[in-house]
Amino acid sequence: MTIEKDSVSSLRNRATSRNPRHFNVPLDNLGLPKKVSDYYGELTFDFKTSEDISDATKKEIIKALDEGRGIKKDHAEAIAKAVTDWAVRNGATHFCHWFQPLTGGTAEKHDAFFSLKDGKPIERLSASQLMQGEPDASSFPNGGSRSTFEARGYTTWDLTSPMFLIETTNGRTLCIPTAFVSYFGESLDIKTPLLKSISKLSPAATKFLQLAGHKETTSVHVTCGAEQEYFLVDKAFYYARPDLVMTGRTLFGALTTRNQQLEDHYFGLIPDRVLAFMQELDYELHRLGIPSKTRHNEVAPGQFEMAPIFSEANVASDNNQMIMTTMRRIAEKHDMMVLLHEKPFAGINGSGKHVNWSMSDDTGLNLLEPGSEPQSNLRFLATVAVIVEALHRYSKPLRMAISGAGNDHRLGANEAPPSIISAYLGDTLDKIFHTIMEDKSFTPRSNNVIDLGTNQLAHLLQDNTDRNRTSPFAFTGNKFEFRAVGSSHAIGFPMTILNAAVTDIFNEANAYLEAEQAKGQTVDQSLMSLIKKLMGNSMKAVFNGDGYSKEWVQEAARRGLPNLRTTPEALKTMTNAEDYSFLVRNGIFKAEEVTTRYNILLERYIKIREIEFETMIDMIHQYVIPSGLEYKSVLANLIKGQKEIGVASNFEMDAYKKVSTKIDEIHSLSTNLQKELSGDHSDHQKYAEKIGSELMTMVTTMAGICNELEELIPNQFYTLPKYYDMLFLR
């Protein structure tokens, strides 16, 4: 692909001349725009709320789900008929099993409702079509668990997540959320182990609450609200950068003189084009029953965030996949592209996906609600102690769950948590736990009202704890915020590992409480004893200070906390049975399913890096070096002309030498990188580790030289959009 010299200028004109896209919210009977409550969830179908299914059928289905048994075929037929009537009535012509294979994204194969009965056309979705599908299991990532000729796999309907309609230019399609498993029942997706982890956590947490005195609790569910950070880039610049198209990030680019150092973008005025995108995005998400709540500018220029209201973990996981898909689709309508890569631009903030996580029982009790006197709420303190112990004991698998090529650029950078897994509890909880372990009394603050010194402003109630944005796992009032999750990640996987880790410690805590209470200890005494036991072991994983500091890295090493800095290091956890035994012990994964994921994730890391390396080599030879050579040619002619008339050309000669030296350096390094890529890489773990250390260091050096050339070569000769274009022009 060749770009003419003036094309970047024309791209700038195109980007800055675009008007905000207008879309029409439907009007009500009075001709006024409908309220969100009028159209919220209009594209979703939940059997529990359908008027076309009898209450008796609904009750029997819900009971079957609660008891963990399959539903009757006639009940499935009732749902299939009801959803078909609803979908066709709303313009759907096709249906699909919508699932989440181990690609990080979603998959779907569309079939028409159209069928023939006695030679006559009808619209029909049978119970068997609703409940089971058959995609090709060897064509999706399977980690060697399926040979190419062994194709059969199954999708199976998830009754706990609502079906929904996706809407495109020429019609609608019904999406049926499903799990995806192999012919032998091994999970090949994100959803299956997530559902297992939820089903295992519920009885463990329920028993804990009952032992803690909450006898009325019969079930516990996991709740989640996943914030989503992202960048927006004008479509013209996006397609003019092969690295953005191929890898999702810029492989090189000189930083602009002003970026985020003035701290003026965060929560600033939202640009018109961006706000128009956000408004249409909210509209479409609300129609899908996704509770989008918050939108704002993020820290870096061109960076933004949306956040939904909490929902049950499995639904939140499905919703987040749809959020990412809908973002991309809506952005293109606005002539923009959404970047979900964790670090699309070097030198400025990357993007995360803060997974806010909590647990609630069937009576409405939030297990992480401290109440007005947390020092006296032993059930709450014991729950926190269980979670911190899970975080500490299974820090390696949790670090593995958030690993990935993109997140390696972000973790430990100047805006993201480090790769050391630790918990932030805040001053109040920290002091409470220390006084418990030291057998002392805790004295709460007598006044938590902040005096602002003026009567015009409302009084502020100060929370028990501040917030720590440098912590990978922070307590934030009545939930934990898993801040280390990357912006492109499918949240179901880290939640699965977290749920499994907490389940394992709950089971251990339950056995301890039963034993202590059998000895005659009261509920409070046994809880206090449990808190001392767990926090005495895991307090070393609590850190309330600056996670960005070098001092914390040194302190963490002294505490014996692992620091798995790269994805290959983190993934190696999955080869150690001792590290992942809790996943097998609690029935979340089979040992071979862990191996499958290790192979898939390691191969994915290698492929992503190889695509980046090949793209960089190509861009260097197709764009960077030709731009430098053209500038050299101009300089050479200028130097020659000035020499002929006896005029000194010191600047021109100095610029010529600098550009020439940098071109030679970048050419040499790209040649060496190409040789490295063509070597023997049969040992994938060693190759991945080499990529994470040696080759990434080489590529970082190459990016630095490209940036120097970008700064040396005048705009008229440089044929790639720059950070200035992508971050500031829209």
N, C-alpha and C positions, 0 to 999 in steps of 0.2 A: 504493500500500500504506500503510495507516494503522496505527500502533502505539499502543496505549493507554498512558496515563501509567505504569501500574504494570507494563508488560510486561517491561522490563529487569529489574526485581526478580524477576519470575517466571522469566525466563530464567536468572538467577543461581541460583535455587533448583533449577531443573532440572539445570543443569550440575554443581552441587556435590553433588547427591543420587545421581548415577550411580555404579554399582558397576563395578569392573574386569570386563571381559568374559572369560569362561572358555572355552577351547577345549580339545578333547581330542587329545593326541598319540596316535596308534595304539599299541596295546600289542603286545609280542612274545609268544612262546609261553609265557613264564613270567609273563605278566601285568604286566610292567614296561614303562615308556615306551620306545619304540624309540630307539636312538641315531641321531644325524644320518646317520651312515654307512649306516644301514639304509634310509633313504628318500631320500637325496640323489639328485637327478636322476631320480626315478621318473616324472616327467611329461615327460621329454625323450626324443627318439629321435635317435640318431646312427648313420648307416649303418655307420660304422667299428667300432661295438661291437655291432651287432645280430647276434643268434644266428641270425636267419632269412635272412641273406645270406651266401653262400659266401665263404670267404677269397679265392678266386681273383677273384671279382667285385670284392671290396673293393680288392684290390691293383691291378686294372686301372683302377678309378675313381680311386684316389689317384694313380696314375701319370698319368692323363689330366689331372687337376687340376694336378699339378706341371709338366706340359709345356704347360699353357695351352690345351688343346684340349677340345672337347665330349665328353661321354660317349655311349656307344652306347645306342640306344633300348632294347635288351633289358636293359641294366643299369638304365636308368631304370625299366623295368617291374618289375624285381626289387625295387627300392627302394619303388616305389609299392605293390606287393602287400604287402611286409613292413610298411610303415608303416600301411597300411590295417588289416591284421590286428591290429597292436599297438594302434592307436587305438581301433578298435571293441571290442576285448577290454577296453580300459580305459574304456569307456563313452562314447566320442565318437560323435556322430551327424553332425557336420558338419566340414568343413575350410575353410580360408581361406588366401589369400596375404596374409601379414602384411608390410607395407612401411612405409617412413618417408618420406612426401611432405614437401615443403618447408613444412610447417605447424609443424614442431618436434615433432610428435607421431607417432602411428602410425595406420595405416588397415587395414581388413579388410572383406571381403565374404564372407559364409558361404554355402557350398553343401553340400547333403547328400551323404553317401556313397551315399544311396539312389539306385538306378537300376533300370531294367527290362531284363531279358534274356529274350527269347522269351516276353514277357508275365509273367515271374515277377520278384518283387522281389529285388534283391541289393545288397550293399554293395561299392562299387568306387570306386577313385581311379585313373584311367588315367595313363600316363606323360605324356601331353600336358597333362592337368590339373595334374599335379605340377609340370611344368617351365615352364608358361606360363599367365598369366591376362591378362584384358583389362579393366582399369578405365577409367573415363572420364578421359582426360588433361586435358580442358579444364575439368573441374570442380574440379581441385586447383590450387594456386598454380603458375602456369607463366610468369609474367613477360612475358606477351604473345607467348610462343612458340607458343601454340595459340589459334586463334579458337574462339568458342563452338560453332560448327557442326563444328569439327574435333575429334572426340571421342576418336579411337582412341589408346590407349596400351597398354603391355605391362608386366606384372610377370614377372620371370624368376627362377627358383629359385636361391638361394645355397647351394651344397652345403657351404660351409665353416662354416655356422652351424647348430647342431642344431634340428630341429623340436621343438615342445613343445605341450602341452595346456593350454588355459586352462579353468578350472573355475568354473562359476557355479552358482546355486542348483538349476537344473533340468537340468544336464548339462555335457558337456565338448565342446570344439571343438579340432581339430588346427590349429595355426598353422604355416605354412610360410614361413620368412624368405625374402623376395624383394627384388630390386632393382626400380625403377620407372623406365621410360624412355618417351619419346614415340614416336609412329609412325615418326619418322625416326631414332630411336636416341639422342636427346639425353637426358641424365640429368635426371630431375625429382625426385630424392630425395637422401637423405643417404648411403645405402649405396654407390651406384655409384662416386662419386668417391673414397670412402674405400678401397674395394677396389682401385681404380686406383692410389691413392697408395701402398698397401702393396706392390702388385706392382711398382711402379717403385722403391721404396726398397730392396727386397730385393736385386736384382742390383747396385745401386750400392754398398750397404753390403758385400755379399759381395766384390765386386772390391776394395774398400778393405781389407778384412781380409786378403785374399790378398796384396795389395801390402804389407801390414804384417807379412807373415810367416806368417799363418794359412792355409796352403795347403789344409788339410783342410775349411775352411768351404765349403759348397755353397749355403746359403740363410740369410737373416736374416728374422726376423719381429718385428713391433712388438708390444710388450706394454703393457697399460694396467690401472690400477686407479683407478676414479673414485669418490672420496668424495662423499657426497651429504648436504648440509645441508638442513634443512627446519624449518618451524614446525608445531605442532599447536594447533588451536583447537577448542573445543567446537562441535558442529554447531549448537546453538541460537544462539550468538553469530554464527556465520558467516552463517547465512541471515537474520539481522536486520541485517546490514551489506551494503547493495546494492553498495558499492564492492568488498568482498571477492568477492562473487559475479560481478560484471561484469568486474573488472580484476585480481583476485588480490592486491590490496594495499589498505591503508587510505589513502584520499586525504587524510585529515586525522585528527587525534586528538591530544589533549594527552598528553604524556608523564607517566607516573606518577612520584611522588616517589622511589620506589626502583625501579630497573630492574636494570642490570648493574654499577652502580658499586662495589658491594661485592665483586664478582668471586666470588660464592658459588654461582653456578649451574653454571659450567663443571666437568664431571666430578663434579658433585654427585650426591646420592641421586636416582635416577630415580623419579618419581612412579608409584604403583601402576598407574593407568590407562594411562600411557605405556608402562611396562614390559610390561604385558599386550599392548599393541599391538605393541611391538618383538618380543616372543616369537612372536606369531602371524605377524608379517611374516617373521622369520627362517625359520620353519617353511615358509611358502609359497615363499619364495625358494629354500630348499634343495631343495624338491621339484622346482623348475624348473631345478635344476642351476646356480643362481646362487650363487657362493661368498661369501655374506654372512659377514663375520668380526667386525666391530667395531661397537659401539653405545654411545652416551654422550650426556649433556647437553652442549649447546654453550654459547657464552658468554652469549647473551641469554636472558632468561626465556622459556619456551615454545619454545625452539629446541633441536634435536637433530641427531645425525649418525649415519649408518651408512657403513661402508666394506667393500668386498669384497676378496678376494684377487685378485692380478693374473691376467689371462688375455689371450689374443690380442686385438689391438685391435678387430677386427671383431666378435668375440663379446662383448667388453666393451661395445662400443657398443650392440649389441642388448640385452644384459643391463641396461644402464642405462635404456633405454627401458622395459623390463619392470619394473625397480625402481620407477620413478616411477608406472607404471600400478598396480602391486600395492600400493604405499603408499596410493594414493587409495582403492582398493577395500577394503583391510583397515581403514583408518582409519574409514571410514563404518560398518563393523560395530561399531566401538567408540564410535560417536556422536561422532566427531571428524572434522575435515577437515584434510588436509595442505595447507600453503601452500608452494609451490615458487618463488614469486616472489623475486627477488633482494633486494627491500627491502619486505616487507609492512608493516613498522612503522617510522616515521621516528624517528630519534634513538637507535636501538639497532642492534646488529649485523645486517647483512644476511646472506644465505646465498650461498655459492659451491659450486662443484663442482670440487674440486681434482683435476685429471687427472694422475695419476702415470704418467709415460711413459718407456719404455725400449726397448731393442732386444736381442735374443738371437739367436745363430746356432744351426744345427742340431746343434752339438756341445755345447750347453748354456752357451756363453760369453755372459755379460752384457756388452755392449759398454761399459756405464757402471759396471762394477765396478772400483774403483781398485786393489784388492789392498792388501797390507800396506805397500807402498812405492810410492805413486802417483807420486813424483818420478822413478822409474825406469821406470814403465809408459808408454812413449811411445805405444803404440797407444791406450791409454785417454786420454791427454792430447790426442792428435790428434783423437780422436772428440769430446771436449768442445769443442775448438777449432772443429771443423766445425759443431757445434750452435750455439755462441755466434755464429759468423759468420752462420749462417742466421737466427738471432734478430735480429741487428743489421741485416742487409741487407734482411730482409723483415718488419721490425717493423710497417709499416703494414698489410700484409695480415693479419698475425697479430692486430693490434688490431681489424681489421675482423671477423675470425672470432669474436671474443668480444663483439661489439657487440650492442646490443639496448636497447629502452626500459627494461627492468628493470635491466640491468647499469649503465646510466647513473647510476642512483641509488646504486649500490654502489661502483663504481670511484672511488678517490680519497677515499672516506669513511674514518671512523676505524677500520675493521677490515679493509679490503680493499686490495689493491694499487692503485697509481695507474694512470692510463690511459697512462702512459709505459712502453713495453715495455723491460725490462732483465733481466739475469740475475744471480742471486746464486750465487757459487761457494764462499763461505766463506773464512776466513783462510788455511787451508792451501793450497788450490788457487790462491788469489789470489797468495800468495807464490811458489809454484812457477812460475806463469806469468811473474811479474815477474822472477824470477831467470833464467829461460830467455831472456827478451827482453833482459836486461842482461848475458847471458853470465857469470853468477855461479853459485856452487854453493849448493844448498839443503841446509840442515841440519835434519833432522826432530827432533821432540821426543824426548827419551830416555825419558820416563815419561808414560804416558797413564792412569795409575790415579789416581782421585780419592780422597784420604784423608778419610774422613768422621769420623775421630777416635773411632770406637767399634768394638769387636770384634763387637757383636751384628748389625751390618748387613753384607750382602755387599759386596764391593769393586765399585766402579763403574769401567768402562773408558770413558774419555772419547773421544768421536768426534773425527775429524779436523776437524770443522767444527760450528758451532752451526747452528740453523735460523733462517731469517728469514721471518717471516709477513707482512712488508710487501712482499716481492718477488713480481712477477707470474710469474716463471719461475725457480724455485730448485732448485739441486742439493741433494739430500737423502740423500747417502750412496752410492746405486747407481742413481739414477734422477733425472730432472728432474720437478718438480712444477709444472704449469701452473695456478697458483693463481687466475688472473684469469678463468677460465671461470665463467659464471653458473650458479646452481643449477637453472634451468629449461632450460638449453641442451641440445640434442642434441649429445653430445660428438663425434660423427662428423665434424662440419664443422670445428671447430678442429683436430682430429687430422689431417684431410685437408690443411689448409694447413700445419701443422707438418711432416708427413711430406714434402710436396712441397718445402718450403723446405730441409729437411735433404738430400733427394735431390739437389737442384740443387747444393748445396755439395759433397756427396760426389762427384758427377760431375766437378766442377771440381778437387777435391782428387786424384781418381784420375789425371786427366790430368797434374797437377803431379808426383805421385809417379812416374808412368811416365817422364816427361821427366827428372827428377832421377836416377832409377835408371839410365836409359839413358846418362847422363853419367858413370856409374861410382860414384855415391854408394851407400853401403850402405842397408839398410832403415832402420836407426836414424838415419843422417844425413839421409835424405830426410824421415823423420817429424819430426825436429827442425826442419828447414828449413820444413816445412809449418806446424808449430805457430807458429814465429816470424812467418811470413807472415800467417796468419789472425788470430792474437791481436794482432799489431801494428796490424791494421785494426779489429778489433772490441772491443778492450779497453774502449773508451769506453762500450760497452753493458753492462759489468759494474759492478754497484753493490752493495756489501755493507752499506750503511748503512740508515738509517731512511727507507723509501720513503714514509712518511706526512708527512714534514717538508716545509715550504715551501722549505727550503734545497735539497732534492733537485730540486724543480721548476725552481729557478733554475739549479742545476748542470747538469741535463739539457739545458736550453736552451743553456747555454754549450758543451756537448759536441755540440750539433746533433742531439739525439735528438727525434723528433717526439712531440708531445703532442696526440693526437686525443681531445679531451675528451668529445665527444658522438657518438652513433651516426651522425647525418647526415654529420659530418666524416669518420668512419671509413669509411662506405660509399662515399664519393666516390672512395676508392682503386680501386674496381672500375670506374671510368670512365676510368682512366689505364692505357693498354696497357703502359707501362713498369713500372708497379707489379705487374701481374698476369701479365706475359709468362712468368715461370717456370712458372706453372700450365699454360699452353698448351704451352710448350716441352717439358715433361716428360709431356705427354699426360694430364694430370689432368682438365682442362676444355678444351673448345673455347671460342674467344672468345665465341661467341654464348651459351654456357652461363654464362659469367661475367656477361654482360649480363642473362640471365634471372634470376640470383640477385640482382643489384643491384636490378632492378625489384621483385622479390618482397620483398626485405628492406626496401627503402625504403618500399614500400606498406604492409608490415606495421607498420613503425614509426609511420607516419602514422595508420593505423587504430587501433592501440593507444592512441596519444595522444588521438585524437578520442573514442574510447570513454571514456577517463578523463575528458576535459573535459566531455563530455555527462553522464556519471554524476555528476560533481561539481556541475554546475549543477542537476541534478535533485535531488540530496540536499540542497543548500542551500535549495531552495524547498520541498521536501517534508518536511524534518526540522529543519534548523538554524534557519531563519527562523521557522517555526511555533513551535518551542520557545521562541525568544526573545520572540515576540509574546505567547505565553501568560504568560510570566514578567512581561513588561511590564504586561499586564492586571492581574495580581495586585498588582504594585507600584503601579500607578495607583490602584486601588481603595484600597490601604492608605494612599497619600499623601493621597487625597481624604478618607478617613475621619478621618485624624489631623488634617488641616487643619480639618475641621468641629468637632472638639473642642478645637482650639487646641494640639495637640501637635506639636513639631518633628519633621520627617522627613528629616533631613540624609542619613543612610545610604541610605534608600529612594530619595531623589531622585538621589543620586550613582550608585546602581546603575542606575536607570532611564535616566539620560543615557548611561552607558557602553554598556549593551545597545543602546540606540536608535542610538547613533553607529556601533557595530560592524555592526548590521543594515543601516544605510544604506550603509556601506562595502562590505560583501560583496554587497549587491544591485547596486550600481553596477559592481563588478568583474565579477560574473557576467553582467551585461548586455553589458559590453564584450567579454567572452570569447565570448559567443554571436554577436556581430557579427563577430568575427574568424573564427569557424568558418564563417560563411555567405559569406565573401568568395571571390574568384577564386583557385583553387589549382591552376591548370593546370600550372605548373612545380613538379613534385613535389620536386625537390632544394631549391629556394629555400624552398618551404613547409616542408619538413622542418627546414631550418636555422632558419627563423623559429620553428618549434615548439620546437626544442632550446634556443633562446636566449630570445627575447621571451616566448612564451606560457608556457613552463615557469616563467619568473621570475614572471609574473603569477599562475600557479596556485599557486606556492609562497607568494606573498603571501596569496592567498585561503585557503590551508590554515592559515596563521598566524592569520588573523582568526577562522576557524572554531574553532581551538583556544582562542583568547581567549574566545569566546562559550561554549564548553564549560566553561571554568573559571569563568565568571560565572554561568551558569545552574545552579540547584540540580538535583540528580539527579532529583527527582520530576518535573521538567519536561523533562528531556533524554531523548529517545526512542531514542537509539542506544547500543549497547554501547560501553564505553570500553576503553582499553588495559588498565586494571585488570582488566576482565572477561576479555578475550581472552588476556592473557598469564599471568594468575595463577590463574584459576579453572578447575579441571578435576577 
